[in-house]
Amino acid sequence: MFVVTTHLRAIQGKEAPLEAALRKLVQHTRDEPGNSTSILYRSLENERAFFLYEVFKDQESFEEHSVSTHFQETMQTITPWLAQSPGIAVYRQIY
């Protein structure tokens, strides 16, 4: 398994459109054959902070996701709404 975690932070006033765009992305991602989990979280402590947890079958599935139309369009849309670059970490299952 291949796990990707992403931390995103909206600029003031863009929390709602960012959440809507991320919800749409998650729905598309869940339909991908190589994705088994895609969950969006919003911080209870900071309404501008979001966390995305995704599990892919393998690295190839993640790479296919990364070049998909829905991913590319979402990133283009949300980038101006972000306070900073997304914090992304990638993990592979070892046990």
N, C-alpha and C positions, 0 to 999 in steps of 0.2 A: 504494500500500500504506500501511497504517496500523499502526504498531508501538507496543506498550505494554510497558513494563518496570515490574516491581513488586518492591520489596525489602520483605521481611517478617521480623520478628524475634520469635521465641517467648519467652514468659516461661519461667523455669526450670521444668522438669518437664512442659511442654506441647509439647515438640518432636514427639513421636510422634503425638499426635492432630492437631496442625497439619499435619504431613506427610500423614497419611492423608486429611484433608479437602481439602487442596490437590491431591493425586493424583486424587481423585474429581472435583473441579472441572475439572482439566485434561482428564480423559476426556470429560466432558460438553462442554467447550469445543471439543475436537477434532471433535465431531460436528456442530457448527454449520456451516451452509453458507457463512457469511462468514469463517470462520476457516481459515487455511492452516497455522498453526504455533502450538503451545502447548507449551512445554517448562518443566519445573520443575527447578531446580537447588538443591542444598544446599551450603553453604560447607564447604570442607575445613578452614578455619581456625577457624570458629565454628559449632558444630553447631546453634545456635539461629537461624542466619541462612539465609534462603531467598531465591531469586531466580526470578521468573517472567517468561519472554519469550514474547510473543504477537504474531502477525501477523494482521491482519484485512484483508479486501479493501478496505474503506474505513471512514470514520468512522461511517457509518450502521450497518455491521455490528458495530462495537465498541459503539455505543450500544444496539443490540438485545441484545448480550451482557450489557451492564451492567444491563439491566432484566429479564433472564431469571430464572426461578424458581430454577434451580440456583445462579446467581451470588448472588442476594439471600439465599437460605438459607445458603449457605456463609459469606457475610460476617457474617450474624447469629451463626452458630455459632462462627466463629474469632475474632471481635473480642475476647472476654474472654481469649483465649490470647495476644494480641499485647502485646509490651513497649512498643510505640509504634504510632502510625498508620502504615499502609503508605506507603512512598515510591514514588510513581507518576510516571513520565515518559512522555510521548506524543510520537511522532515520525511524520512523514510522509516518504515516500521522495521525494527530489528528483533523484536521478540513478540 
